[in-house]
Amino acid sequence: VSRHKFSQSQKRVFLAVILVPFFGVFLQLFLKKTTLECFAASLSVLFLLLTSQDTTELIDGQSGLFNRSAFSHFVEKAFSAGKNFSVIAIFSKEMFELQNLLNASVYGELVFAVSLWLKEISGPNAQVCVLNEGTFTIVLQKYYVLGTDGEIAFEIANRANDPWEIDALTLEIPVQVGIFRCPEDSQNISELSDLIDQLADLPEKNQNRHIFYKKDFVSKKKQRQAFIAYSIRERIEQKTLEIGYQPIYSNKKNQIICIESQLRLKLDDNTIVEQNEIFKISELFGLSQSLTEYSFSNVFAWFTKNRVYDKGIELIQIRIPESQCLDVDWTKNISKLAKFYDMPLEYLCLEITEPSVVHSGSCLSRELALLAEHRVRFALDNFGSGYTYFGQIMEMPFSIIKIDKKIVNASIVNKKARALLLGSISLFKRLETQVVAKGIDTQEHADLAKTMGFDSLQGRFYSDVLTGQKLLDALI
C-alpha cells in the first residue's frame, strides 16, 4: 500500500470531480434561469472531500507518519490477502514520559526527528506508523523473506544507545523492539495489537534486553496465567505469599488433630487464587522449586516457633508439587530445611497427588522410603481425580488417603457412587490406612461422611482456611 497509488474507485471519483462541472455548464446553456454550474461545482467539492478523508490515508500531524487507523488498514489488508509480512513495534517509556516534561515545541521536534529517522532506515516500501505517544510500528511486506526486519530492529536498538540533540538539549531515549512475523506469530489484528501492547511491560522484567520475539510474549488467553506467575515470583521474593491452614476433624477423637497448609494468592482485583491453581501455574512457569522452599520454610518456622505440637495437633500436612517429585534431591532439601528450623519430622505429613504417583513410579517410592525412616508420613491427596490403581498405591508408604471432594459429593446423590466409595473405604481400612473426606461443606455432608466410616473430615463446615494466628487462637 502506498499513499501515491489510488484504487479504481478513487480514480472514478476523481474523474467525476472533473466531469461534473463541465456537465453543469453544458446544461446551463439550455436552462438559463437556473444556476446548475454552481450546484455542479459544489457536488464536485463534496466528492473530493469524501475521497480525501479516507481514514486509511490519514497522516499523524505531529510526526508525519501514518496513524493507528492507517496501521490497522495495512495489517488487515495483508491478513486478508494471506501474505507473509513483518511488523516491527518500537516502544520508548522515556519518550512517553517526555511529553509531560518538555514544552510542546521541543517535544514536537523530538517526535519529528525520531519519525524521520525511522522512515529513512525502513526504506520506501515500508509503512511507518505512530500508534500513540512512545509507540511506533513498521509494516514490512517486501522484506519478510530476506530477513531485513531483524536488521532494521537491530539498527533501531543500537541507535537508542546514542543521545538525541534537540534544541540545545541532549536526550537519551532507550527503546524496546518487538519483531512479529505474521501470520506465523499472530493470525489477526486483535492478536497483533495485544502483542504490541505487551511490549510496554517487558522492560521491567528484561532490563538487559532490547529486542523481543513472539516467544517472549503470551497470548491474551494466557495473560492471566502469566500475571499470576509474575505475582507468585514477586510475593516469594518479598516473602509475602500467604500461607493459610485448614483444620482436619477426627471422627474418632471428636476434635481437630491435624492441619493442612494451603498457599493462597490475593490479586489486585481482590480475587483469590487457590493452591491447586498456584501449583499448576508454578509448574508451567518453572517456579515449583522456589515455591516449595518458600512453603516448607515458612510452615516449619511457624510450626516450631509456636510449638503447635503442644496444642493437640498431631500432623501438619504440606503438599509437594508434581515436578518436585521428579527432582533427585527433593527429599534431601526437605531434610535440610527441617534440621535448620528444628522441625520434628514425626509431625510432618507430605501430600502426594495421583499424577505424581503415576509419573514418578518406583523412583518416588524409594524417595518416600528414605523419609519414612525419619518417621515422616505420607498422604495420597485427591484420590479419585487421577488414574492411579490400587497396585500403584500399595507400592507407596501411604498412611492416609484423602478422597477428592467430587467423589464425596457424588456419593450423596448417587447410590452407585456411594456403593463404590464404601467399597474403597473398606479396602483402605483393611490396609490399615486412614481415609479422609474432603469437601465437607454442609451438615448433610458431615452426617453422611460419618455414617460411611471416614476417619477424618475436612471442609468449610468445620473450618475455612485460616491465617496462622487465627488458627492458634482457635486452638487455645
RAZI-V409126 format. One record per residue. N is the residue number from 0. RES is the residue in one small letter. D_LAST is the distance of its C-alpha to the last C-alpha in Angstrom with 1 decimal. Layout:
n	res	d_last
N	RES	D_LAST
N	RES	D_LAST
This chain:
n	res	d_last
0	v	76.3
1	s	78.4
2	r	79.1
3	h	82.8
4	k	83.0
5	f	83.3
6	s	82.7
7	q	85.5
8	s	84.1
9	q	84.1
10	k	87.7
11	r	88.8
12	v	87.3
13	f	89.1
14	l	92.3
15	a	91.9
16	v	91.3
17	i	94.7
18	l	96.7
19	v	95.5
20	p	97.2
21	f	100.5
22	f	100.3
23	g	99.8
24	v	102.9
25	f	104.9
26	l	104.1
27	q	104.8
28	l	108.5
29	f	108.8
30	l	106.6
31	k	107.8
32	k	106.2
33	t	102.6
34	t	100.6
35	l	99.2
36	e	99.2
37	c	96.5
38	f	94.4
39	a	94.8
40	a	93.8
41	s	90.7
42	l	89.8
43	s	90.2
44	v	87.9
45	l	85.3
46	f	85.5
47	l	85.3
48	l	82.2
49	l	80.4
50	t	81.2
51	s	80.3
52	q	76.9
53	d	75.6
54	t	72.0
55	t	72.3
56	e	74.8
57	l	72.9
58	i	72.6
59	d	69.9
60	g	71.9
61	q	70.1
62	s	70.1
63	g	73.0
64	l	71.0
65	f	70.3
66	n	67.4
67	r	64.4
68	s	66.5
69	a	69.1
70	f	66.5
71	s	65.2
72	h	68.8
73	f	69.7
74	v	66.6
75	e	66.8
76	k	70.5
77	a	69.9
78	f	67.2
79	s	69.6
80	a	72.4
81	g	70.3
82	k	71.1
83	n	69.2
84	f	68.3
85	s	66.1
86	v	64.1
87	i	63.2
88	a	60.5
89	i	60.3
90	f	57.5
91	s	57.4
92	k	54.4
93	e	56.4
94	m	59.3
95	f	57.0
96	e	55.7
97	l	59.2
98	q	60.3
99	n	58.3
100	l	59.5
101	l	63.2
102	n	65.8
103	a	67.0
104	s	70.3
105	v	68.9
106	y	66.2
107	g	68.9
108	e	71.0
109	l	68.0
110	v	67.3
111	f	71.0
112	a	71.4
113	v	68.5
114	s	69.7
115	l	73.3
116	w	72.1
117	l	70.1
118	k	73.2
119	e	75.3
120	i	73.2
121	s	72.5
122	g	76.2
123	p	78.3
124	n	76.9
125	a	73.2
126	q	71.6
127	v	69.6
128	c	67.2
129	v	64.8
130	l	61.8
131	n	60.1
132	e	59.8
133	g	59.2
134	t	59.5
135	f	62.8
136	t	63.9
137	i	66.9
138	v	68.1
139	l	70.2
140	q	72.1
141	k	75.2
142	y	73.3
143	y	70.5
144	v	72.3
145	l	73.5
146	g	70.1
147	t	71.1
148	d	67.7
149	g	66.1
150	e	68.9
151	i	68.5
152	a	64.7
153	f	65.2
154	e	67.8
155	i	65.5
156	a	62.6
157	n	65.0
158	r	66.6
159	a	63.2
160	n	63.3
161	d	66.4
162	p	66.3
163	w	68.1
164	e	70.6
165	i	70.6
166	d	72.4
167	a	72.1
168	l	68.4
169	t	67.0
170	l	64.2
171	e	62.0
172	i	60.8
173	p	58.7
174	v	58.5
175	q	56.7
176	v	58.9
177	g	58.2
178	i	60.7
179	f	60.5
180	r	63.1
181	c	63.6
182	p	63.4
183	e	61.7
184	d	58.8
185	s	58.6
186	q	60.5
187	n	60.7
188	i	60.5
189	s	57.0
190	e	55.6
191	l	57.8
192	s	56.6
193	d	53.0
194	l	53.7
195	i	55.6
196	d	52.8
197	q	50.3
198	l	52.6
199	a	51.3
200	d	47.7
201	l	48.8
202	p	49.8
203	e	46.2
204	k	45.3
205	n	48.7
206	q	50.0
207	n	52.6
208	r	54.2
209	h	56.7
210	i	58.0
211	f	55.8
212	y	56.6
213	k	55.2
214	k	52.9
215	d	51.0
216	f	50.1
217	v	48.2
218	s	49.5
219	k	48.0
220	k	46.3
221	k	44.4
222	q	43.6
223	r	40.1
224	q	39.4
225	a	40.9
226	f	39.0
227	i	35.7
228	a	36.7
229	y	37.7
230	s	34.3
231	i	32.4
232	r	34.6
233	e	34.2
234	r	30.4
235	i	30.3
236	e	32.8
237	q	30.8
238	k	27.5
239	t	26.1
240	l	25.9
241	e	22.6
242	i	20.3
243	g	17.7
244	y	15.5
245	q	15.8
246	p	13.7
247	i	16.1
248	y	16.0
249	s	17.5
250	n	20.2
251	k	20.7
252	k	17.2
253	n	16.1
254	q	12.8
255	i	11.8
256	i	13.2
257	c	14.8
258	i	14.8
259	e	18.1
260	s	18.9
261	q	21.3
262	l	23.7
263	r	24.6
264	l	27.4
265	k	28.1
266	l	31.8
267	d	33.7
268	d	34.4
269	n	30.7
270	t	31.1
271	i	28.4
272	v	29.5
273	e	27.4
274	q	27.0
275	n	30.0
276	e	32.3
277	i	31.0
278	f	31.8
279	k	35.1
280	i	36.3
281	s	35.2
282	e	37.4
283	l	40.3
284	f	40.3
285	g	39.6
286	l	36.1
287	s	34.3
288	q	34.4
289	s	33.0
290	l	30.4
291	t	29.3
292	e	29.2
293	y	27.2
294	s	24.6
295	f	24.2
296	s	24.3
297	n	21.5
298	v	19.2
299	f	19.9
300	a	19.4
301	w	16.0
302	f	14.8
303	t	16.3
304	k	15.6
305	n	11.8
306	r	12.2
307	v	10.4
308	y	12.3
309	d	10.4
310	k	7.3
311	g	9.7
312	i	11.6
313	e	15.3
314	l	17.0
315	i	17.2
316	q	20.3
317	i	22.6
318	r	25.9
319	i	29.3
320	p	32.1
321	e	35.2
322	s	37.4
323	q	35.3
324	c	35.9
325	l	39.6
326	d	39.0
327	v	40.3
328	d	37.8
329	w	34.6
330	t	33.2
331	k	34.3
332	n	32.6
333	i	29.2
334	s	29.8
335	k	30.7
336	l	27.7
337	a	25.4
338	k	27.4
339	f	27.2
340	y	23.4
341	d	23.0
342	m	21.3
343	p	21.3
344	l	23.4
345	e	22.3
346	y	19.1
347	l	21.3
348	c	22.8
349	l	25.6
350	e	26.5
351	i	30.3
352	t	32.2
353	e	35.3
354	p	37.7
355	s	36.6
356	v	37.5
357	v	40.9
358	h	41.9
359	s	40.7
360	g	41.8
361	s	42.5
362	c	41.5
363	l	37.9
364	s	38.0
365	r	39.1
366	e	36.5
367	l	33.7
368	a	35.2
369	l	35.1
370	l	31.3
371	a	30.9
372	e	32.4
373	h	29.3
374	r	27.1
375	v	26.1
376	r	25.8
377	f	27.3
378	a	26.9
379	l	29.8
380	d	28.5
381	n	30.2
382	f	32.5
383	g	35.4
384	s	35.8
385	g	38.1
386	y	41.0
387	t	39.7
388	y	41.2
389	f	40.0
390	g	42.3
391	q	40.6
392	i	37.1
393	m	38.1
394	e	39.4
395	m	35.9
396	p	33.1
397	f	30.7
398	s	28.1
399	i	26.5
400	i	28.5
401	k	26.9
402	i	29.3
403	d	30.2
404	k	29.2
405	k	33.0
406	i	33.7
407	v	31.0
408	n	32.2
409	a	35.8
410	s	35.3
411	i	34.3
412	v	37.7
413	n	40.0
414	k	40.8
415	k	42.3
416	a	39.2
417	r	37.1
418	a	39.6
419	l	39.4
420	l	35.7
421	l	35.6
422	g	38.2
423	s	36.1
424	i	32.9
425	s	35.2
426	l	36.7
427	f	33.5
428	k	32.2
429	r	35.5
430	l	34.8
431	e	31.5
432	t	29.6
433	q	26.4
434	v	26.9
435	v	24.4
436	a	25.4
437	k	24.8
438	g	25.3
439	i	23.7
440	d	23.9
441	t	24.9
442	q	24.8
443	e	28.2
444	h	27.0
445	a	24.2
446	d	26.5
447	l	29.3
448	a	27.1
449	k	25.9
450	t	29.6
451	m	30.8
452	g	28.8
453	f	26.3
454	d	23.7
455	s	21.0
456	l	20.8
457	q	20.0
458	g	20.7
459	r	20.0
460	f	19.9
461	y	16.4
462	s	15.4
463	d	17.5
464	v	17.3
465	l	14.5
466	t	14.7
467	g	12.8
468	q	11.0
469	k	10.3
470	l	8.9
471	l	6.6
472	d	5.5
473	a	5.6
474	l	3.8
475	i	0.0
